[in-house]
Amino acid sequence: MQTKGKMSTKEYECTNCGLIKRSSTNHYGEIYLHCKSCEELHPYKCNEPLPEGWGIPEPWKIVKLGDICEIKAP
């Protein structure tokens, strides 16, 4: 199942507050944008219908630095 293709402008909606933005992407999955309404980085979901034969890529996992490595003082 195809999840990526040519770049195109699509309508995306902030998953936190519902603000609508248009953005160019090569997929129909979530993207992460700075929301002017929330004043933070949030995932946005695509509001465009999926073309036939397409799927949505898995969302990114949000991790903190301490989740992927240990920080020690010198």
N, C-alpha and C positions, 0 to 999 in steps of 0.2 A: 504494500500500500504506500503510495507516494505521500510524503510529509513536507517536502520542500520543492520549490520551483523558481520561476522568474520573480523578480522583485515587482511588487505592485502596491498601490496605496489602498489601505483598508481602514475601516472604522473600528476603533478599540475603545473599551469602557473600563474605567478604574474599578477594580474589584472592591475597593474600600468605600468610595463615595459616589460612584456612578458617572463621574465626569467623562465626557466623550471627546476623543482625540482621533485624528487621522494620522497614520504613520505608514511608512513604506517598509515592508518585510517580505521575506520569501517563503512564509508559512502562515498557517491559520491558528497557531497555538498562542499561548501567553507571551507577552513581552513585558519588560520592566521599564517604566518611565517615571520621571519625577512628576508628580501630580501637583499642579498649581493650586488646587483646592485644598488638598491634604498637607501640602508643603513637605512631602516625603516621597521616597521611592516606593512604588507599589506595583504589583502585577496588574496588567490590563488584559482583558479577554477580548478576543476578536468577535465582532458582531456580524460579520459577513457569513453567508451560508457557505458550507464546504462544497467544493466542486465534486462531482461524481468521481469515485475512486481515490479520494484523498482521505487522509487521517490527520490527527493532531499529534505533534510531537509531545513527549512527556514534559511536564513543567520542570523548570530548574529547581534544584534543591537549594534553599537558602541556608547557609552555614556561617558560623562565626569563626574567626581565626583560631581560637582555642579548640574548635571541633576537629580541625584537620592537622594541627601541630601543637607541640608543647612549647611554651615560651618560658625561658629561664633567664635570670639576670646573669651577666658575665661574672 
